[in-house]
Amino acid sequence: MKSMNEKTVVIAIPILLRGGTEIQTLALVRVLREEGYRVTVCCYYEFENNIVEEFEKEGAQVHRLRLQRSQEHTSYGQMLILLWNLTRYFHRTRPDIVHVQYVAPGLIPIIAAKLAGVKNVLATIHYPRYLFGKREKNFVRISAKLCTMFFCNSIATERSWFGTGKMYDGAALDSNVHHYTVYNAIDIQKMEKLAGSVNPKAMKKRLGIKTKHVIGVIARLRSEKGHSFLFHAMELVLQSAPNTTLLVIGDGPDKSALQSLAKELRIAENVVWLGAKPQYETFRLYGLMDVVAVPSEFEGFGLSAAEAMAAGLPVVASDVGGLREVIEHDKTGLLVAYGDIEKMSSSLLILLSGKRKANSMGRNGKLRVSQLFPISKFHETIMGAYAQL
């Protein structure tokens, strides 16, 4: 029988680009490596070399299948190709554990692992059911029954797929329960070190920011992340607080359209585009922000909101999904109905003009993250599950 230090884990994930799923997967790798597991990350489709390097620095091997897909939503033919390749890969490598990062097509790697004879298959789903129908709901429920454990990143995500939700605390597995919630993790010490090391005045000068106030938004440039909603709110913010810059961190397919929208709304001079940044750089950039906006149409968890709170910043976010669990309204931030431009702008203005309220929310947010989302708690919980495999 293998000792823990000899156990091998394959983390299966469709893409390795810069996003919340990858950041949380990186935290999983870090925890597993600290406990002596041998970890390989198997990426099926697109990847960025700098993201691969971040995983390798954490001690994981990265295997790239380099499969092609013609569209974001894979066809049945592409699913069969993926099933064939993953089954062969798992059969050849014979891992003790496969942990699937359940992003579509998430059921396929679970079936592949079972076909290859992998005894312990876990999965973590990172998004709510919001845009998906009955077929996808059935796929997720089948996946949960096939897995040794099936995790969701928030109670909201779990309820959206299963109708119920339960936090997992690392205790013994219940054979009658197929799914649990485990919150995402924040490295609070790393955040404090990097965000606290910043000289805001000097960094603003380096980035060409000449305004007093800075609002940050950290997300992939995709429609569901709500940048368009935020840009319209920013138009109103600038009417009352023209001395404000919107710092956009992230990249994605909607960049050109959003840049055109910024020009159309006449806010382009107050928007700074930084592109996608490594986690350590993003943590440093929190050090010059006054408020962080999370205007998403839906969120499974809302990692940038939790990161902002860990940096001691107040957050204005859409009142949706997992963001309701991360943010305590009027205590650690303000929640507004998605698409309510006037409410989003007025909430941002409240925190830009009211330093006492903003600072109080920042302190409360930091405390909340330390209680609910520290990487130490994630470590303890995940290891509680793995110890039973």
N, C-alpha and C positions, 0 to 999 in steps of 0.2 A: 504493500500500500504506500502511495506517495505521501511524503510529508508536505506541509503547507508550502515550504520553500521550493518544492519541486513542481507544484501545481502550475499548469499553464492555462491562461485565459486568452481567448480571442474576443476582442471587441469588434463587432460587425457594424459598419456604418456606411450609408450610401455615398456621402461626400465629405471632404475635408476642406471646407471653406471657412471664412471667418464669420462665426455666428454663435448664438447662445448654446445650441446643441453641442457644438465642438468644444466650447469653453467648459461646459459641464462634463463632457467626456474626458477632457484633459484632467479635470479634478478626480474623476474615477481612476484614471491611469496612475495619478500621483498616489492615491490611497493604496491601490493594489501593489504598486512597486514598493511603497514603504513597508508593506507587510510581507514582502519577499516573493510575491507571485511573479511569474514570467508572463509578460503581456505582449501580445501582438495586436495591432489595429489593422483590420482588413477593410479597406475602402474599395467600393465597387466601381464608382463612377468618377466624377470630377474631383480634383484636388489642387491645392496650391502648395508649391514647394516649401514656402515659409511656414505654412501650417504643419506640414509633415515634419519639418525640422523641430518645431515646438514639441511635438509628441515624442520625437526621438530624444530630445534633451531630457525628457522626463523618464527615459529608460525603456520606452516601448519600441519594439520593431514595428515598422509600417509596411504592410503588404498591399500593393496596388493592383487590383485586377484589371484596371484600365478598360473596362467595358464601355461601349458606346450606347448612348440613347438619343434618339432624335428629338425628343420632347421631354419636358419636365415630368409629366405623368407617363410612366412607362407602360408600353403596350403589353398584351398577353405574350407575344413573341419574345419581347425583351425580358419578361418575367421568367419564361422558360429557360432562356439563355443564362440568366442570373442563377436560377435554381440549379442548373447543371454545373455551372462553374463553382458555386459555393459548396455544393455537395461534394464535389471532387476535392476541393480545398480542405474542407473539414475532415474528410476521410483520410486525406494524406497527412495532415498535421496532427490529427487525433488530440485535440485539446481536452482538458478536463472540464472546462467551463466555456460556454459561449454566452456573451452578454451582448444582446442586440440593442443598438440604439434605434428604437422603433420610429423611423421616418420612412414614409412610403418608398418602396413596397416592403413594409416591415414583416409581413407574414412569411415572405419567401425565405429569408435567412433562418427563420425559426424552423420551417419545414425542412430546409436543407440540413440543419444541425441534427434534427431528429432522424432523418434518412441516413445520415453518416454515423449514427450510433452514439452521438454525444449525450451523455446521461443528464448533465445539468445545463439547462438553457434558461437564462434570465433575459428580461427585456425591460427597457425604460422608454416610455412614450413621452414626448416633449411638447405635444400640441393638443389642443382640445378638439372636439368633434365639429366645431363651428361650421366648417365648409363641407363637411362630408355627410354622405347619405347612409341608407340602411345597409348597403353592401359593405362599406368600410367599417361600420359599426359591428357587423357580424364577423368580419375579418379580425378585428381587435379582440373580440370576445373569444373567438376560437384560439387566437394567439395566447391569451391569458391562460386558457385551459391546458395548452400544450407546454407552457413554461413551468419551470420549478417555482419561479416567482416572477410576477409582472408588476413593475413599478410605474407610477405616474408622478409627474413633477409638482402637482398640486392637488388639493382636494377638488378644486373646480375641474381640472382635467379628468380626474378619476370619475367624478359624477357625470361629466358630459358623455363618457363612453359606457359607463356601467350603471348609472343611476344611484350609486352609493359611493361613499369614500371613507377610508380609514387610514390614519397615520400608522406607519410601521416604526416600531421603536427598537428593533434588533432582537426581539424576543423569539421564542421557538415558533416555527411555522405552524399554521393551522391548515390542515389538509382540506378544510372546507372553504377556505378563503383563497381566491386566485389572484387578487390584485390589492395593492397597497399604494399609499403615497409616501414618497421620500422627497423632501424639499431639495432644491438646488443648493449648492454650497458657495460661500464667499470666504476668500482668504483675507480675513480682517487685518491681520498683522501686516501682510503685504500691502494692502490698501493704505493703511495708516502710514507706513514707511514711504511709499511712493507719492501719494497725494500730499502728505505732510512736508515733503522735501521741496516742493515747488515754490518758487518766487513768482507769484501771479503777475506782478508788474513786468518782470523780465520776460516771462513766457508770452505775455500779451504782445510785447514789443517784437519778439522773435516771430510771432504769427501774424504780425501786422494788424492787431486788434487795437483800435484806438478808443473804444467805448468803455464806459464805466461798468456796465452790466453784461454778463455772459450767460445765456441760456444754452444748455447742452442737450443734444439728442444723439443717442448711440444705438444704431440699429442698421440692419441691411436695408438698402434702398429698394424696397418692394412695397407695393400698394398697401398690404395689410399692416404695415408698420406705421401708417398714418401720417407720413411727412406732409402730404398735401393738406390735410386737416390742420396740422401745426403751422404750415406756411400761411394759410389764410388767417389763423389766429395771430401770427406774427405781424401781419399787416396792421391789425388793430393795436397790438402792443406798441408798435413804433409811432403810432399817432400820439400816444400818451408818454411813451418813454423812448424817444428817438436815440438816446445814448445807449443802445442795446445791440448786442451781436448774438446771432444764432450760430452756434458751433456744431457743424454736422460731421459726425464721425461714423463712417461706414461707406460701403460701396454696394453696387447692385444694378440690376437691369433698368431701374427707373431713374437713374441719375440724369440723363439728358432731359427727360420730361420734367423733372423737378427743377432743373436749372432754368428751363424755359418758363415754368410757372413762377419762379422767383423774379424773373425779369418782368413778366406780365403784371405781377402784383407790386412791382417797384420796391422790392425788398432786397434785391440782389446785392447791393452794396453793404448790407448788414448781415449777409450770410457768408460764412467761411467754410469751405469744403476741405476736409482733411483726409478723406478716404478711409479705408479700413486700416486699423492700427493694431499692433500686437497688444496683448493684455497689459503688459507693464507700462506701455505708453499711454493707453487709455486711462489706467489708474492715475498716472501723473496728470493727465489733462483734467480729471475731476478737480484737481487742486486749484484751477482758475475759474471754475464755474460758480455761479450764484444759485442757479436752479437747474434741475434736470427735468426735461419733458419726456413722457412716454405716451405718445398719442395713438397707440396701436388700436386697430379694429378688434383684435382678439389676442390674447396671450395665454399660454399654458402656465407660465410662472411670471416672467417679467424680470429677467436677470439684471438689466441695466438699472431698474428701479432699486433693487436690493444693493447693487454696487454703489449707487449714488448715496443711499442711506448709510452704507458702511463708511463712506467718505465724509459723512456728517452734513449732507446736503438735503434740502427739502425737495420733494418731487411733486410734479403735477402730471397726472396720468389719467387715461381713460378708465372709466368705471366698468371694467370687463374682467372676466375670468380670474386667472391667478393673481392679477394685480390687486384684487380686493383682499387677498390673503397676505400679500407683501406689505401693502400700505394701509395704515390706520387713518381713515379720513379725518382731517383737521387736527391730527396729532403728529403724524410723520410726513404728511403731505396732503394734497387735495385731489380728490377724484371727481372727474367731470364726465358727463355723458359723451360717448364717442360721437363726434361730428358737431357738437355744440361749440361753435367757433367763439361766440361771445363769452361763454363761460370759461373756455380754455384761456382766452386772452385776459379776462379779468382776474382769473386765478393766478396766472403768471405775474400780473401786475401787483397783486396783493403781496406776493413773496419778494418781488424785486424792491418794492417800496417799504415793506415792513420788516426791517432787519431783525427786530426782536422776535417776531413770530417765526421768521425763517430760521433763525438760530435755534429756537426752541424745538422746532420740528426736526432740525438736523440732529440735535442731541437725542431726541426721542427715537429717531430712525436708527441711529447708531446702536442704541441700546436694544432695539427690536432685532436687528440683524445678529447681534451677539447672542441673543437668546434663542432665536429660531433657525438661523441660517449659517452658523459658523462651520467651517470645513471640519473642525474637530467633531461636531455632532454628526455630520455626513459620514465621516470616517467610522465612527462608532456604530452607526446604523448599518452601513453597507457591510462592514466586517461581521456584524451580527448575523446577517443573511449568509454571507460566504462561509462562515464557520460551520454552518449546518449542511454544507454540500459535500 
